[in-house]
Amino acid sequence: MDIRMPKLDGIEATRRLATRRCPARVLIVTTFDLDEYVLEALRAGASGFVLKDTPPARLAEAVRLTAGGEALLAPGITRRLIEHYIRQPSPDEQTVGRLAELTEREFETLRLVARGLSNAQIAQRQFVAEATVKTHVSHILTKLELRDRVQAVVLAYETGIIKPGRTPDPA
């Protein structure tokens, strides 16, 4: 989906798709690298946001990941999004309370998701099947009332589970 399209812009089209009974996964592919577009697209329900100058192989991988239920952002966008959310007020008590509902393994999985690891990489670190990781991620999203992995990453940074600029946990 592009941001600017004739008749209906990509953000509104994404919003409409997200409200369907069986919502589609939407990957925004655009030339418009503006924070306001990124934030609005994610709020509308987009699962990813990349720029049109993304190399073809990476673009194809982004489509596959999004279609497979993953969420992703272009690296430069990820950094700016994190900085935007860091400047926001602390999460409310209700959100913090929901974090307490996570099991130890779900909490660990959330940390690894927030570090950008794929389900396969998390499964390898946790010595479990990839299907088990998918189950953990599903439970995390349900318990925290989140739509997708992007929102989980944002929440992890907002609540201080992950701190910007720190190196990933050792293998």
C-alpha positions in Angstrom: 0.0 0.0 0.0 1.3 3.5 -0.8 0.5 6.6 1.3 -0.7 8.7 -1.6 -3.0 7.1 -4.1 -5.8 8.4 -6.2 -9.3 8.5 -4.7 -8.4 7.0 -1.3 -5.1 7.5 0.5 -3.2 4.6 1.8 -3.8 5.4 5.5 -7.6 5.4 5.1 -7.5 2.3 3.0 -5.4 0.6 5.7 -7.8 1.7 8.3 -10.7 0.2 6.4 -8.9 -3.0 5.8 -8.0 -3.3 9.5 -11.7 -3.0 10.6 -12.8 -5.9 8.3 -13.9 -9.1 9.9 -10.7 -10.8 8.5 -8.3 -7.9 8.4 -5.5 -7.9 5.8 -1.9 -7.5 6.7 -0.8 -4.1 5.2 2.8 -3.2 4.3 3.2 0.5 3.5 5.7 1.0 0.7 6.2 4.6 -0.1 8.6 7.4 -0.8 7.2 9.6 2.0 9.6 9.2 4.9 7.7 11.4 7.3 7.1 10.5 11.0 3.5 11.6 10.8 2.8 9.2 8.0 4.6 6.3 9.8 2.6 7.0 13.0 -0.7 7.4 11.3 -0.1 4.2 9.2 0.7 2.2 12.3 -2.3 3.6 14.2 -4.5 2.7 11.2 -3.4 -0.9 11.4 -0.4 -1.2 9.1 2.0 -4.1 10.0 5.0 -2.6 8.3 6.4 0.5 6.7 9.3 0.5 4.2 10.6 3.0 1.6 10.4 2.4 -2.1 14.2 2.7 -2.3 14.5 -0.6 -0.3 16.5 -3.1 -2.3 14.3 -5.6 -4.2 15.4 -8.6 -2.2 14.6 -6.8 1.1 11.3 -5.6 -0.2 10.3 -9.2 -1.2 11.3 -10.4 2.3 9.3 -7.6 3.9 6.2 -8.7 1.9 6.8 -12.3 3.0 7.3 -11.4 6.6 4.2 -9.1 6.7 2.1 -11.8 5.0 3.3 -14.3 7.5 2.1 -12.2 10.4 5.3 -10.4 11.3 5.6 -6.7 11.6 8.6 -4.6 10.5 9.8 -1.1 9.9 12.7 0.3 7.9 15.7 0.6 10.2 15.8 4.4 10.1 12.1 4.6 10.8 12.5 2.3 13.7 15.0 4.6 15.4 12.9 7.7 14.9 9.8 5.9 16.1 11.6 4.8 19.3 12.8 8.3 19.9 9.2 9.6 19.4 7.8 7.2 22.0 10.6 7.8 24.5 9.5 11.4 24.6 5.9 10.4 25.4 4.6 10.2 29.0 5.1 7.0 30.9 2.6 4.2 30.3 -0.5 4.1 32.5 -0.9 1.8 35.5 -3.3 -0.4 33.6 -0.6 -1.2 31.0 2.0 -1.9 33.7 -0.5 -4.1 35.5 -1.0 -6.2 32.4 2.7 -6.7 32.1 2.5 -8.5 35.4 0.2 -11.1 33.8 3.0 -12.3 31.5 4.7 -15.5 32.5 8.5 -15.5 32.8 8.9 -17.1 29.4 6.5 -14.6 27.8 8.3 -11.7 29.3 11.6 -13.1 28.0 10.0 -13.6 24.5 8.8 -10.0 24.6 12.3 -8.8 25.3 13.6 -10.8 22.3 10.8 -9.5 20.1 11.7 -6.0 21.1 15.3 -6.6 20.2 14.2 -7.5 16.7 14.6 -11.2 16.7 12.5 -13.4 14.4 10.4 -16.3 15.8 13.0 -18.7 14.4 15.8 -16.9 16.2 13.8 -16.7 19.5 13.0 -20.5 19.2 16.7 -21.2 18.8 17.7 -19.1 21.9 14.9 -20.6 24.0 15.4 -24.2 22.8 11.8 -24.6 21.8 9.9 -25.0 18.5 9.0 -22.0 16.4 5.3 -22.8 16.9 5.9 -22.5 20.7 7.3 -19.0 20.2 4.3 -18.1 18.0 2.1 -19.2 20.8 4.0 -17.1 23.3 3.8 -14.0 21.0 0.1 -14.6 20.6 -0.4 -14.7 24.4 1.7 -11.6 24.8 -0.4 -9.7 22.3 -3.7 -10.9 23.9 -2.7 -10.2 27.5 -1.3 -6.8 26.7 -4.2 -5.9 24.3 -1.8 -5.2 21.4 -2.5 -5.6 17.7 0.9 -6.7 16.5 4.6 -7.0 17.1 5.3 -3.4 16.3 3.0 -2.3 19.2 4.8 -4.9 21.4 8.2 -3.3 20.6 6.9 0.2 21.3 5.4 -1.0 24.6 8.7 -2.7 25.6 10.5 0.6 25.0 7.8 2.7 26.7 7.9 0.6 29.8 11.7 0.4 30.0 11.8 -3.3 29.4 14.3 -2.4 26.6 16.5 0.7 26.7 17.5 2.4 23.4 21.2 2.1 22.5 21.9 -1.0 24.6 23.4 -4.0 22.8 21.3 -7.1 22.4 21.4 -9.8 25.0 24.3 -12.3 24.4 23.4 -15.6 22.6 
